[in-house]
Amino acid sequence: MEVIYFLIPLMILLGLVMVGILFWAARSGQYDDLEGSANRILMDDDDPLLPDRERRE
Amino acid sequence: MAIHAAGLEGFYARMPSDRPLAPPPAQTEDPAIFDLADVQAEFVRRDGDGLAAELLVEGIHCAACVWLIERHLGQMPGVRGVQVNLAARRLNVRWDPQRVALSGLLEALAGIGYAALPYDVDAVEGRLQRTQRARLYRLGFAAFAMMNLLWISIALYTGADRGEHRDLLYWAGWALATPTLLYAGWPFLQGAWTGLRHAHPTMDLPIAIGALATYGYSTWAMFLGGPQAGVYFDTVVNFLFVILVGRHLEGLSRRQAMSATHRLMELQPRIATRLDGDAAQRVSVRSLRTDDRVLVRPGEQVPVDGVILEGETAVDESLLSGESTPRARTSGERVYAGTQNLDGAVTLAVEHTLADTALGRIARLVEVAQGCKAPVQRLADRIVPWFVTATLGLAALTFAAWIGQGFEIALMASVAVLIVTCPCAFGLATPMAIAVAAGTGARRGILVKTGAALETLAGIDHVVFDKTGTLTRGRLTVVDSSWQGVDEGSALAAVAALERRSEHGIGAALVDYAKTHGQAAAARTVEGFRARPGRGIAGTVDGRAWVVGSPTWIAAEGVVHDPDWDALRDTHETRGRTVVIAAVDGRTVGLFALADRLREDAREVVAELDAAGLGVTLLSGDREAVAGAVAAELGIEAVVAEVLPEDKAAVIADLQASGQRVAMVGDGVNDAPALAQADVGIALGSGTDVSVECAGIVLGRDRLGQLTEARHLAAATLRTVRQNIALSITYNLVMVPLAMLGMVTPLLAALTMPLSSLAVIGNAALLRRRVPETLPTGPAADGVEPTAVAAGHAEVSPWR
């Protein structure tokens, strides 16, 4: 059971890495707008800006 | 230093000497720069002979903070008024610049532990983001510590506390709990300390004492307690985590409550074209000064409120007035920021910019409403410090009662009492409901100026309506037309073809009229179209020269005066109708009479008020016969006609004297005194004139049907406030005795406390769904007789 002396600190370290990832995500603005991204994925980049243009091409 | 303005020493003298001033929290800039006139110009506005500003305050999270700030600043010399908006964390302060400097106010705020920044929409977003992120970091760290402590707890509960690894697990728990308390719990510790030092305890105090006591005891037990003492690091961490989750959700919903106001301000353009001599330059609206000249090109948004110096154009003012017909505007007339310039380039002299514009005033109305406190709310503000003190007393009592059973049991029971009490729910009950109501209303075009107005509207007995522009459209419709010597159908089509090109209100009325008579204008070819805003139009349709417009325009275009039409013209004009003459090839052939007509939803609204058992009165400056006809049409029995504006207020006062609570619905400057006199004034329309200043509620979409919606909103708000207060009181009545009896563990207490806050917030948020949105009823078909209301046109010239 001596391995526990190694595993417990390791787990805490692992958790700290997770916290670090959360901090990074928050800092890069991923939590600033929780609604926008959900909608953004539905919009295609190549949608015509004007419905007319589609017809002409 | 500039901050040592005369009034400031007075402030220092007032501070009790045994209570040192706290070091101000990190202020991004030297407060003295806020005393510079240039800097102040951006966010300070004049208020009578003093100044007023909107400040964003960091660190407000409870009704107790509101109370503390208002009391602390309110007692400073030179401060005229302080109001804190809990939902938006904003502070509205009015002061006398002769006696105190703005930097002095900021420093006083810093002294009690709040960092304040001048409120600016841009800055707010950045600041909010920062606090929100900091909270998220703390929440994330607490979550990490909590999850790790959970498995440690499982190990300990299943027997490891008697095994060889006990010390290791204790150490791991301690290593996790210590940074959690110091980092994630820091806002609570800081808030508790500030509250203690200023003898205004906030909700942070019981939380901090609870966390510190549990942590301190567990640490002592771990090092010195021997094998029997329990360790409660998991309790400390769990309860900090749960409370942080509550604060985070609270923060999110607050931010949502604010966003409606922001959107209003964002409708203004930020850049304008300034003319310096002949050179045009793109500059920020912020840098414009009064009387600068600004060029607005066709198709651009008007960036400022100003007076036209040169040029004429049509302006779409639907943003402000809800009326979709463009208005003709020419030199000397005023245009408003956020409206759309349609067809002509104009030069403006700047009058107001940004927050001083009509649009900015509307945004501020919403803000004031969100910060305004109903009488119920002021009560809650006063109660919180007592509540906290009582909590501490009860916790001490619990501890004393249980100490006979052992230190550990006594500690846990009293910690549970500390955690379980929640004046936060009580403090949030009213402001959350009012903030949500104001936000919901704003999104639907109902601007609520004060929370009190909403409360009163819910209990109204009598509604008084103004006639012109309120029950009637205040907009022209063709009520009669006659023709001579031409085919009526094709003539109408030709007129419509011309008028389609005009953006004027009368043009639209004529086009509508042609449409209802089955004459589409599209097939006609129009050449040489000319228009003079406010006068008339001319052009060649299918080879014939048409002139349509006011009698003076017709004459100016060289049409020979034809006395045959005079009698008909006189009949209409004496009834207050507007006459438009059509001529072809220099000969008068047709005449239109235009008048105001009833709003489509007027009858419905009156019937609905009747059904609700409210009294309805029609109040009009018009002649008895006209007012009576409208009243009969709508089924209103009480009519007071031929009243002067100042007497309108007296009529309201009479009703009030008979013990009724009266709402006045009106739209014009002439209704302003009555709106102010009534228990609730409800203004219809644009938000640009005096009537809006006097009204408690503004129906911004120019639909009378919104009155019904506003009444539903008011009723739902009052109901929600009562529910919220009942909810928080019930919660405390149930949970506190249970905790004192030792039946609630600190962890359970930590779970239920934010739950009560969240229940109150959630209940308030539901308000949005409780009020059904009334959709605009389409233009009623021929069912509604176009009641020619002769009134009003004497007051309002149609040829604007």
HADDOCK unambig.tbl for C-alpha pairs under 7 A between the chains (distance, minus, plus):
assign (segid A and resid 15 and name CA) (segid B and resid 144 and name CA) 6.22 0.50 0.50
assign (segid A and resid 19 and name CA) (segid B and resid 140 and name CA) 6.29 0.50 0.50
assign (segid A and resid 19 and name CA) (segid B and resid 141 and name CA) 6.12 0.50 0.50
assign (segid A and resid 19 and name CA) (segid B and resid 144 and name CA) 6.82 0.50 0.50
assign (segid A and resid 22 and name CA) (segid B and resid 140 and name CA) 6.92 0.50 0.50
assign (segid A and resid 23 and name CA) (segid B and resid 137 and name CA) 6.02 0.50 0.50
assign (segid A and resid 26 and name CA) (segid B and resid 133 and name CA) 6.39 0.50 0.50
